[in-house]
């Protein structure tokens, strides 16, 4: 079964029946995608029950927190997603850089749990995945495998994480607490750049029909949920700003390529606000920018290939950010010396400094790319560049220590902070950035052939179909159909919050 085999129909009625029984036994009510896009539509009865549920626990009701509207303060839902508008004292540009916080999501404190739910739920309801008899395999270079393990545990199936052995210590510590068995963590060779090694491991696992691979790089549900949920969340946040300043314009959405799922939000924002979509990658591995290759440490960004779910022909800009910059700013943002410098010499407000802990390494990458985009287009204070903070700094404490030793000789003072901030934040330039022409889009699109047709066995026809925007618009018809399937399944399972 390939990731393109999405359906809104029941494929295996017997498996579906077993799945609903498993959901009933686990006390699982599935949220609709429309509810995850608009948390205000979640029934008040469920919201009331959530008040007593720990957001970091594998509780069934935490599925209704898999959205952008969680409040960090008291566990309630916010009318507008938690976010920050970065001041020019931090960015060095006049444009407003709007950042939504991904660490408000439950269980893994990263937004990839949203993609994991979107990929698994339709397969459960169609009978394409058997909760009792199959294992859900989650290949990832970042947080997606953690999201998959969390969702798997809630619905009662085995979740298997496949990720490079060189990822952060914090990721593995989390996984060790959540997997069913130690063997459900599969470490592949290499680090962030070694995506093919993940694919190779998954191809071996797929030889056993008990293993179902949920490859985020080719799962179109990943694209769809970010189009609908992340895109609308960013749009609502921008509208809340524009309500008090009608002169504001949403000029661009910026996101690291990774699996390209989050870039789906750019399609939504372009449809509704006319914004440009900017794809970001590591300068040390400039695949989209220059058909390049290499290694880097911006954890959460897959590379050396073009994801199948990247709508390349609707992407406007590609830019690259060095991991030297993200590593250095991770130290500036998360050490007393760095924060003291930002407050005393740059005049960054205390409330902003407090929120820096919500920025992980790939989040810093997104912000730097937003700065580059604002400079390239000469944006003013009326222009808004939007992006997301995929996760928070808590996943990278060990990386701070590594960078302190490797780049700063084990010591870090105000002078080091000033130099690092000046070079990597204020010194961000418009180099390593291209505004895509039709021919550039075609070049990047064609590059994906070697992964998906030659290596992964997709047909040339399926591969080429993605060049047309009608293909991506057609995918959107699945979302209301999946919501109808969820409503029917919840009714049949007859699980209520009071029974959980």
N, C-alpha and C positions, 0 to 999 in steps of 0.2 A: 504494500500500500504506500503510495506516494503522497506527499504533502498537498499535491494538487487535487486529491480525491475528496474535496470538501462537498458536503451534501446537506440539504435541509430535509431529507427523507430518511425513514428508517431503513437501514441496510440489512440488519439482522434482528428480527423481532425477539428471538429467544435470548440473545445477549442483552438487548435493551431491557427485557423483563427482569433478568438477573441483576442488571445494574440498578434498576429502580428499587429492587428489594434491598440491595446493598446500601443505597442512599437512605432508605427508610430506616434500616438498622443503625446506621451511623447518625441519624437525626439531621440529615443534610437537606436544607432548602437551597436551591440554586438561584442566585440573583440573575435577573434579565440584564442584557447589555444596555437597554435603555435606562435601567436603574443605576448602573455603574456610570453612565454618562451624565445622569442627573440624580444625585443622591437624595434630593428632596422628594423624589417619587418613590423611594423605599418606604414600605408601610410603616406607620408609626409604631405598630406593635413590635416589629423587629427592632426598630431604633430604640425602643424602650428596653428591650432585653439586652441590647448591646452595651448599655451603660454598666452592666455588671461583668462584662467579658474583657479579659486582658487582651489587648491588641497583639501581643507577641506570643500568644498561645495558639495551639492547633485546634481552636474551637470552631465548630461548623458555622456559627454566626459571623465569624471573621471574614467569610466570603463576602459579606455585605459591607466590608470595609475596603474591598479591593477597588478603590477609586481615588480620585484626587481631592476629595472633599473632607478628609479627616483633619480634625483639629489636634495639634500637638498638645495643647494646654489641658484639655479635660476629657478627651476621647469622644467628644461629640462631633457632629458634622458642621462644617462651615458653609456659609452661603456662597463664598468665593474661595477657591483653593488657596491654601497657604502659599505665600510667595514673597518675593522681595524685589524692589526696584533698586538696582545698584546705583549709588551716587557717582558723580564724575570724579570725586576724590579717590575712588577705588578703581574706576575704569579708565580715567583720562579722556573720555569722550563725552560730548554733550548729549548724545542719544540716550534714551532710557532703555536700559537692559533689564528686561522682566524675566525673572527666574522662578519657576514653580518647583516646590520641594518634593522630591520623590521619597524622602525618608519618613514621610507621614503614612506611607502604606503599611499595612499590618505584617506581622510575622518576620519578614525579611528586611523591612525598612528600605525598600527600593521598589521602583515602579514595575520591574520585570515580573512581579507576581501577577500583574494584570494580564500580561501576555500569556503567561502559563495557564491561567484560568481560561482564557479565550481559546487556546489551542486544545485543551482537554475536554471542556464541557460539551461541545458539539459532537465529538467522537463518542462520548459516553451515551448521549441521547440517541444517536443514530445506530448504536450497536456496533460501531467500528472498533471500539475498544472495550475489552471485558475486564471490569474492575476486579473480579475474583481470580481470573486465570492469567492475566497478563501483567507485565511490568511496564511502567511508563518511563522511557529513557529520555533524559533531558541534557542534550549537548550544549555547552556554554563556555564562554571565556570570561563571564562575569557573574551577574546575579540571576540570570534566567534559570539556571539549574537549581538554585536555592528556592526560587519561586515555584518551580515544578515539584520539588520535593515537598514543599509546604502544602500545595494544593492536593498532591497525591495522598499525603497523610490524612488530610481532612476527609476526602471522599473514601478512603479505606483501601487504596491500592498501593503496590510497591512502587516507589519512585527511585530512579537511579540517576545519579549526577555524573556526568562525564565532563571533565574540565582539565586544563593543563596543570601539571604538578607544580609549576612555578607561580601560581596565583597566590594572593595574599593569605597569610596564616589565618586571619580572621574568618575568611570564607570557609576554610576547612574546619575550623573549630565549630562554626555554626552547623555545618553539614553533619559533623559527627554526632551532634545532639539530636538531629532530626531524622536521619535515615533509619530504616527498619533494621538493617544489618550493616556492619562495617564494609562488606563487599559491595554495597550499593553506592560507594564512592569510587569512581574509576578515574585514576590519574593518568593522563596521557603525556607524552614527552613534550618538553618545551614550556613556553610561556604564552603571553598574550597573542603573539603572531602565529602560533602554530594551530591554525584552524583545520588544515587538512588532516592532521594527526587525529583530531576529534572525529572527523568524518570517517576515517579509516577504522577507528574503534567502533563507531556506530554501525558501519557496514558489517563488521564481524558479529556484533550483537544481533543485527537484524536477521541473520541466518537462522536464529531461533524464533519461531513464530510467537513465542510467549513474550518477546520483547517488541514493543512498539516505539519507534523513534519519533519524538516530537522536535524536529529540527527547526529551531527558531529562525534560521536563515532562509528557510523555504516554506514555512507555515504561513499561509496567507491570512489566517485568523489573527496572527501577530500584527500584520499590517492593518487589518480591519478594525481591531479594537483600539488601536492608537488613532486611526482616522476618526473614529466615532467618539471615543472617550477622552483621549489626550487632546485632540484637536479642539473639541468643544470646551474642555476645561480651560485651555489657554485662551480661547476666544472669549469666554465669559470673564476671565480675569482682565483681559484687555478692555473689554466693554466697561468694567467697573472703574478702570482708570479714566477712560474716555468720557464717562458720565460727568466727571468733575472738570475735564479739560477736553472739550470737543475738537480742539485743534490737533489732537494726537492722531497719528497714522501708524497702523501696524505694517511695518515695512518688510520684515523678514522673520523667518523661523529658522533657528540653527540647531542642529543635532548631530552628534557623532554618528558615523555610519553604523558601527556595531552590526547587529542583525538587520538593520534598516527598518525595523518595525516602527520605532519612534518617528522616523521620517515620514511615516504615513500621516502624522498630524499636520505636516506641512501641506499635504494635498487638501485637507479640510480647510486650513487657514487660507490657502490660495483661492479655494472655491468661494469662501465667505468674505474674505477681506482683501483679496488681491495681492497677498504678500509673496515675497520670493522665498524659495526653499534652499537652504545652505547645508550641504553635507560636509562633515568634518572627519578627518582621519589623522593619524600620526605622521609627522614629518619623516620619522625614521622608517616608515613603510608606506610610501606614497602611491598606493595602488590605483586609486581613482585619478589622482592628480597626474601621475606620470608612468602608469603601468609598472610601478616600482615594487620593491620588496624589502624586507629587513625585519628587525626586532625592535620592540619598544615596551614601555611600562605603563601606558595609559589603559589601565585595566578596565575591561568592559567594551573595548572596541575590537571586534573581529576584523581581520584584514587579509591581504594577499588573495582576495577574491571579491566578486561583486555578488551580494546576496540576491537570491532569486526574487525576494519580495521588495527589492528596491525599485521604485518607479523612476528609473533613471531618466526617461524621456520627459519627466515633469520636474526635474531638478535644475536649479538655476545657477548655483555656484558650488564649487568644490574648493575647500581650503584645508591647509594642514597646520597642525600645532605640534611643537616638539615636546617630547616627554621630559626634557630637561626643564622646560618651563612649568609643566604641571607638577613635577616633583619638587621644584624649588618653591613654588607658591603654596604647595601643600604644607611645607615647613613654615612659611611665613604666616599662613592662616591659622596654624594649629600649635604654635609655640608662644609662650609669654613674651619673648623678645620680639617676635614678629607682630603680634597684636599691639604691643606697646608702641612700636614704631608707627603702625597704621593710625593709632589714636593720636599720638603726640605730634607726629611730623606731617601726616597726611590729612588729619582732621576727619577721619572716617568716624561717623557717629557710633556710639556704643551699641545701639540696637542692631546696627549692621554687623559690627564685629561679633556680637553674640551669635548671629546667624551663620557665621562662616563655618561652624561645625556641621552645618547641613550640606556642605559641599565636598563631595568625594573627588577623586582624581579625574574621572571623566567629566564631572560637573565643572571643574575648573577648566578643562579642555573646551567645553561648550562655551563658557564665558569668554575665554580668550578668542575663540573664533567669532563670537558676537562682536567683540571689540574690533577685530580685524574687518568684519563686514561693515560696521558703522564707519570706520575710517575710509574704507574703499569707496563707499557711496557718499562720503561727505555728509553724513546725517546730522541733523540738528536736534534741539531739545524737543521738537514736535514729533520726532520719529521714535518708534518703539521697535526694538529687536527682542524677540521672545526666544526662550530656550528652557530646558529642564535640568534640574539637578538630579541625576539618576539615583544617586544614593548619597549618604553622608560620610563624614570623615571617620566615623567609628569603624568602618571597614578597612582603614588604612593606617592605623596607629603604628603598625610594624614598618610601614613604608616610610613614615617620618623618620624613624630611627635609622633605617638604611640610608636615606638621603643625607642625614646629618653626618654619618660616618663617611660616605663615599664622596660627597660634594663639598662638605664644610669642615672636614677634618675632625669631626666630633664636637665642635664648638660652634655656637651661633649667637651673635650679638647684634646690636642695633645697626652697626655698619654693614654686617652681612645681610640683614633684613632690607636695608635701604638699597643695597646693590642688587639683590635678587628681585625686589619689587620693581626697581627702575628698569632693569634689563628685561624682565619677563612679562610684566603687566603694562607699565607705561611705555615700554619700548616695543610693544607688539606693533608690527607693521603690516602692510598689505602685500608683502611678498608671499610666495607659495599660495596664491589664490588665483583662480581662473573663473571668469564669468562664462558659462557654457554656451557655445553656439550649437546649432543642430549637429554639426560634424563632431564636436566634442562629446555630445550626448551619445551619438552613435558609436563613437570609439569606446566609451565606457560600457555601453550596453553590450557591444560585441565581445568585450573582454570576459563577460560572464559565461560565454559559450563553453570555454575550456573547463570550467568547473561543472556546470550543470548538464551539459550534453556529453562531453567526452568522459568526465570522471563519474558523474552521478547518474547517468543513464536516462535523462529526460529527453523527450523527442525534440527535434528541431522545430517542429510546428508549435508545440507547447511553449518552447523557449521564445520564439518569435512573436507569439500572440501578445506578450507583455509589452511590446513596443507601442501598442495602440491604447489610448486613454479609455476607449470603450471597454477594454478588458477590466480595468480597475473600477470603472463605474459599475460594471456588471457584478463585481464581487459584493458591492454594497447591498445588493438585494438579499444576500444571505442573512444579514443581521436581524431584520424583522421576522424572518422565517425561523431563525434560531430562538428568538424570544417566544414565539408561539410554541415551539417544542419544549422550552423550559416551563412555560405556564402549564402545559399539558402534563409534563412529567411531575411537577410539584403537586398538581391535583391528584394524580394517580398515587404518588408516594404518600400523600396525606400526612406530611410532616408539618407541624406548626411550631413556632418558637417556644411555646409553653412546654412542648414535648422534648425539647433539647436539653 
